[in-house]
């Protein structure tokens, strides 16, 4: 009996010791978080005192304050791993890229855009470079950051540190940002600091990894990950400090992407649970940053979202294809979706700045956007007017200057065709929310059909995924894209569009696009302003993808440029403002990029590797017959 009691006591004691050690390790991990928060706070308070006690318009003092800001940025990089994920809105107050951002994120698509105010370190550095600066304005930017830091010490935030789940989700966002923003100057205005900050941050994250593994030994990062992470640190240490000379290509392919794959495996194996909207769009089953399944921006299936049976999906696809080529969807039965979105031209129109209007005489104001990869945007059209592919389809069909249709009449015409009616009736069992055939069924079949052409990969994707090789010049072009050309500060991997990690919103930019190539006037199209009137949105347009760009001219919202060379020259010269146009809210720098002719050619060589191997299809040979004989003279593709 005594032996049993002793044994039981020993077991209890060992459990207490283990529990104490476990608790201490978790506390050490949380303690390191607080230590880094306090370090950032201390550096910023020191910065405030420096600003208060110096004449900030004196060049020497201004340089001193910039150095103080850089010290604070280093402190930020020690905790950035957590902050960007745990509270992204407050993070904008600490290191926002813009003074004001109008956001329509994934859960806000049904609401008016939110006005997000930026503050903190990046904006302070940029403000110091302005001609006239006020001490109070600079102090306010830093004070916003100091106030925001308090958010990250609240129980609602710090409680997440006690569970392992948060770490892998923070790490996923961190790795995605390594591939997209940390090496491009997106949030580091002094480009000579980009690589030094990267080196500092990687060393700090290495320490975070170690603290995490001690705190959560049963959910720890595996040795393979830790080894590869240290190899990444060594690679960065071996690179030049100049971010224009940094090998972005090798950094992402050989280091960041493999680490992302391992982290995704951890998320699956450990059954990591997210409670944040940050993770809404991301797919835990994607093993590469350059997977077409990394994130979703749209529900391409529409009403057919529940359908997973390949045979049923094939039936919907067949139906959608017929509808896409059928002018029955127009008011005069003479034009179809394919009239403007020509499938063999990557579902755009490369021969005109704008397609013909319904009246056959005028041109539409805007360039026809490609439908390929449309589903990787949360907002659609150049101005982001539509929140779903189905709404976009219905709006174009019923627009009086586009297809001139009427929902009621079109549905009547569709149901007059036996083949259409039979097919849609069969599909009703998969849309229990709709008891009868509706216009939404038509729009859903259309979007499901054309979305399949967004599943193809480019040579660059295949290279990053180790199934192909791009040329040495294309690699050089990618490095220019990520650095000197500043393309990557707006067009983010993997879609090279305006959707950046964590891929929950679409960005808009004001570029100062001219009316024509004479640069005598700005385009009269007010863009996003028509949807959300504000100073920042005047002449703003959604940032489109660079994928397939070599095949989808003309360029810009109004098709003003007919070659990629002209587009690059436009950016190289500082956009509209750089050409002398008055664009008070231009988000593109008006300064020249100073790209030489060889660099421009290398840039184009890289962009060419983003042309996807899309397998286009032949149009249907015939269209469904209607019991209305007047409709049976319509032609595949329509007549204009």
Residue pairs with C-beta under 8 A, 6 or more apart in sequence:
22 215
25 214
25 215
25 216
25 217
26 161
26 162
26 215
26 216
28 211
28 214
28 215
29 161
29 211
29 212
29 214
29 215
29 216
30 158
30 161
30 162
32 207
32 208
32 211
33 79
33 82
33 158
33 161
34 153
36 75
36 78
36 79
36 204
37 79
37 149
37 152
37 153
39 75
39 78
39 79
40 72
40 75
40 76
40 78
40 79
40 149
41 146
41 149
42 75
43 68
43 71
43 72
43 74
43 75
44 72
44 75
44 142
44 145
44 146
44 149
45 146
46 68
46 71
46 72
47 65
47 68
47 69
47 71
47 72
47 142
48 139
48 142
48 143
48 146
50 64
50 65
50 68
51 65
51 135
51 138
51 139
51 142
52 135
52 139
54 61
54 64
54 65
55 61
56 62
56 65
56 128
56 133
56 135
56 138
57 133
62 128
65 128
65 138
66 125
66 128
66 190
69 121
69 124
69 125
69 128
70 190
70 193
72 121
73 95
73 121
73 188
73 193
73 197
74 197
74 200
76 83
76 94
76 95
76 121
77 197
77 200
77 201
77 204
78 200
78 201
78 204
79 152
80 95
80 174
80 201
81 170
81 171
81 174
81 201
81 204
81 205
81 208
82 152
82 170
82 208
83 90
83 91
83 94
83 152
84 91
84 170
84 173
84 174
84 177
85 166
85 169
85 170
85 173
85 174
85 276
85 278
85 502
86 152
86 157
86 160
86 166
86 170
87 151
87 152
87 157
88 278
89 116
90 148
90 151
90 152
91 148
92 101
92 116
92 117
92 118
92 119
92 120
93 117
93 118
93 119
93 120
93 144
93 145
93 147
93 148
94 119
94 120
94 121
94 144
94 145
94 148
94 149
95 120
95 121
95 122
95 145
95 187
96 116
96 117
96 118
96 119
96 120
96 122
96 123
97 118
97 122
97 123
97 186
97 187
98 118
98 123
98 536
98 587
99 117
99 118
99 123
100 115
100 116
100 117
100 118
100 534
100 536
101 115
101 116
101 118
101 536
102 113
102 114
102 115
102 116
102 508
102 528
102 532
102 534
102 536
102 537
103 113
103 114
103 116
103 505
104 111
104 113
104 114
104 378
104 379
104 384
104 505
104 506
105 114
105 277
105 378
105 504
105 505
106 277
106 280
106 281
106 378
106 504
106 505
107 277
107 280
108 114
109 378
109 379
109 387
110 387
112 532
113 531
113 532
115 534
117 144
119 140
119 141
119 142
119 144
119 145
119 148
120 141
120 142
120 144
120 145
120 148
121 142
121 145
122 187
122 188
122 189
123 141
124 138
124 141
124 142
125 189
125 190
126 189
127 133
127 137
127 138
127 141
128 138
129 189
151 157
152 158
160 166
164 212
164 216
164 219
164 270
164 272
165 270
165 272
165 273
165 274
167 212
167 216
168 263
168 266
168 267
168 270
168 272
169 267
169 272
169 274
169 276
169 278
169 279
171 263
172 260
172 263
172 264
172 267
172 279
172 282
173 278
173 501
173 502
174 205
175 256
175 259
175 260
175 263
175 289
176 260
176 289
176 501
176 502
177 501
178 251
178 252
178 256
179 252
179 256
179 257
179 260
179 289
179 493
180 186
180 488
180 492
180 493
180 500
180 501
181 187
181 488
181 489
181 492
181 500
181 501
182 194
182 197
182 198
182 201
183 194
183 195
183 198
183 243
183 246
183 248
183 251
183 482
183 483
184 194
184 243
184 482
184 483
184 486
184 488
184 489
185 191
185 194
185 243
185 483
185 486
185 489
186 488
186 489
188 194
188 197
191 243
191 244
191 483
192 241
192 242
192 243
194 243
194 246
195 236
195 239
195 240
195 241
195 242
195 243
195 246
196 241
198 236
199 233
199 236
199 237
202 229
202 232
202 233
202 236
203 233
205 229
206 229
206 230
206 233
209 221
209 226
209 229
212 220
212 221
213 220
213 221
213 226
219 270
221 266
222 262
222 266
224 262
225 259
225 262
225 263
225 266
228 255
228 258
228 259
228 262
229 259
231 255
232 251
232 255
232 256
232 259
235 250
235 251
235 254
235 255
236 251
239 245
239 246
239 247
239 251
240 246
243 483
244 479
244 480
244 483
244 484
246 479
246 483
247 479
248 478
248 479
248 482
248 483
249 475
249 478
249 479
252 289
252 464
252 493
253 463
253 464
256 289
257 288
257 289
257 290
257 464
260 288
260 289
261 287
261 288
264 284
264 285
264 286
264 287
265 287
266 272
267 284
268 284
268 285
272 284
277 504
278 502
278 504
279 502
280 504
281 295
281 296
281 297
281 378
281 502
281 503
281 504
282 294
282 295
282 502
282 503
283 291
283 293
283 294
283 295
283 296
285 293
286 293
286 294
286 295
288 294
288 464
288 465
289 464
289 493
289 494
290 457
290 460
290 461
290 464
290 465
290 493
290 494
291 465
291 494
292 454
292 455
292 456
292 457
292 461
294 494
294 503
295 376
295 499
295 503
296 375
296 376
297 375
297 376
297 377
297 378
297 499
297 503
297 506
298 374
298 375
298 376
298 377
298 378
298 380
298 388
298 389
298 447
298 451
299 305
299 388
299 389
300 375
300 389
300 447
300 448
300 451
300 454
301 307
301 444
301 447
301 448
302 388
302 389
302 390
302 440
302 443
302 444
302 445
302 447
302 448
303 390
303 431
303 433
303 434
303 438
303 440
303 441
303 444
304 313
304 316
304 427
304 430
304 431
304 444
304 445
304 448
306 430
306 431
307 313
307 316
307 430
312 427
312 430
313 448
315 423
315 426
315 427
316 427
316 444
316 445
316 448
316 449
317 448
317 449
317 452
318 423
319 420
319 423
319 424
319 427
319 445
319 449
320 445
320 446
320 447
320 448
320 449
320 450
321 449
321 617
321 620
322 419
322 420
322 620
322 623
322 624
323 329
323 337
323 414
323 420
323 442
323 445
323 446
323 449
324 336
324 337
324 338
324 446
324 449
324 450
325 336
325 337
325 338
325 619
325 620
325 623
325 636
325 637
326 336
326 623
326 624
326 634
326 636
327 333
327 334
327 335
327 336
327 339
327 634
327 635
327 637
327 638
327 639
328 410
328 413
328 414
328 417
328 623
328 626
328 631
328 634
329 336
329 337
329 397
329 403
329 405
329 410
329 442
330 336
330 358
330 397
330 403
330 404
330 405
330 638
331 358
331 403
331 404
331 405
331 406
331 409
332 358
332 404
333 413
333 631
333 634
334 634
334 638
334 639
334 640
335 358
335 403
335 638
335 639
335 640
336 636
336 637
336 638
337 393
337 396
337 446
337 450
338 619
338 637
338 638
339 355
339 637
339 638
339 640
340 349
340 355
340 368
340 402
341 347
341 348
341 349
341 368
341 370
341 371
341 450
342 348
342 349
342 350
343 453
343 616
343 617
343 619
344 616
345 551
345 552
346 370
346 372
346 548
346 551
346 552
346 614
347 370
347 371
347 372
347 450
347 453
348 367
348 368
348 369
348 370
348 371
348 552
349 355
349 368
350 551
350 552
350 553
350 554
352 363
352 368
352 554
352 559
353 363
353 367
353 554
353 558
353 559
353 560
354 363
354 364
354 365
354 366
354 367
354 368
354 558
354 559
355 363
355 364
355 368
356 362
356 363
356 364
356 640
357 363
357 364
357 401
357 402
358 399
358 400
358 401
358 402
358 403
358 404
359 401
360 640
362 401
364 401
364 402
365 525
365 558
366 382
366 525
366 557
366 558
366 559
367 382
367 554
367 555
367 556
367 557
367 558
367 559
369 381
369 382
369 544
370 545
370 548
370 552
371 450
371 453
372 453
372 454
372 547
372 548
372 612
372 614
373 454
373 495
373 497
373 545
373 547
373 548
374 380
374 389
374 450
374 451
374 454
375 389
375 447
375 451
375 454
376 454
376 495
376 497
376 499
376 545
377 497
377 498
377 499
377 506
377 542
378 387
378 499
378 504
378 505
378 506
379 385
379 386
379 387
379 506
379 542
380 386
380 387
380 388
380 389
380 392
381 392
381 542
382 527
382 541
382 542
382 544
382 557
383 527
383 528
383 530
383 531
383 541
383 542
384 506
384 508
384 528
384 531
384 542
385 395
385 530
385 531
386 392
386 395
389 443
389 447
389 451
390 440
390 443
390 444
390 447
391 443
393 442
393 443
393 446
393 447
394 407
394 439
394 440
394 443
396 402
396 403
397 403
397 405
397 410
397 443
398 405
398 406
398 407
407 439
410 439
410 442
411 437
411 438
411 439
411 442
413 626
413 628
413 631
414 420
414 421
414 424
414 437
414 442
415 421
415 424
415 437
416 626
416 627
416 628
416 631
417 624
417 625
417 626
417 627
417 631
418 624
418 625
418 627
419 624
419 625
420 624
421 437
424 437
424 441
425 437
427 441
428 434
428 435
428 436
428 437
431 441
434 440
434 441
453 614
453 616
456 612
456 613
456 614
456 615
457 465
457 612
457 613
458 547
458 609
458 610
458 611
458 612
458 613
459 468
459 470
459 474
459 609
459 611
460 470
460 474
460 478
460 606
460 609
460 610
461 494
461 612
462 468
463 469
463 470
463 609
470 606
470 609
471 605
473 602
473 605
474 602
474 605
474 606
474 608
474 609
475 606
476 602
476 605
476 606
477 602
477 603
477 604
477 605
477 606
477 607
478 606
480 595
480 599
480 602
480 603
480 606
481 487
481 488
481 603
481 606
481 607
482 488
484 593
484 594
484 595
484 599
485 568
485 571
485 572
485 593
485 595
485 599
485 603
486 571
486 589
486 593
487 546
487 571
487 603
490 498
490 507
490 509
490 543
490 588
491 497
491 498
491 543
491 545
491 546
492 498
492 499
492 500
492 501
495 545
495 547
496 545
496 546
496 547
496 610
497 506
497 543
497 544
497 545
497 546
497 547
498 506
498 507
498 508
498 509
498 542
498 543
498 544
499 505
499 506
499 507
500 507
506 542
506 543
507 542
507 543
508 527
508 528
508 537
508 540
508 541
508 542
508 543
509 540
509 541
509 543
509 587
509 588
510 536
510 538
510 539
510 540
510 541
510 583
510 585
510 586
510 587
510 588
511 541
511 556
511 570
511 575
511 576
511 586
511 587
511 588
512 522
512 539
512 575
512 576
512 577
512 578
512 579
512 581
512 583
512 586
512 588
513 522
513 523
513 539
513 541
513 556
513 557
513 558
513 560
513 575
513 576
514 520
514 521
514 522
514 523
514 560
514 576
514 579
514 581
515 521
515 522
515 523
515 524
515 558
515 560
516 560
517 560
517 561
517 566
519 576
519 579
519 580
519 581
521 581
522 539
522 576
522 581
522 582
522 583
523 539
523 557
523 558
523 560
525 539
525 557
525 558
526 538
526 539
527 537
527 538
527 539
527 540
527 541
527 557
528 537
528 540
528 541
528 542
529 537
529 538
529 539
529 540
531 537
535 584
535 585
536 585
538 585
539 583
539 585
540 585
540 587
541 557
546 607
546 610
547 610
547 611
547 612
548 610
548 611
548 612
548 614
549 555
549 564
549 607
549 610
550 564
550 604
550 607
550 608
550 610
550 611
551 611
553 561
553 562
553 563
553 564
554 560
554 561
554 562
555 561
555 562
555 564
555 566
555 567
556 567
561 567
561 570
564 604
564 607
565 600
565 604
568 595
568 600
568 603
568 604
569 600
570 579
571 588
571 593
572 592
572 593
572 594
572 595
572 600
573 579
573 592
574 588
574 589
574 590
574 591
574 592
574 593
575 583
575 586
575 588
575 589
575 590
576 583
576 586
577 583
577 586
577 588
577 590
578 590
578 591
578 592
595 603
619 636
619 637
620 636
621 636
622 636
623 634
623 636
625 632
626 632
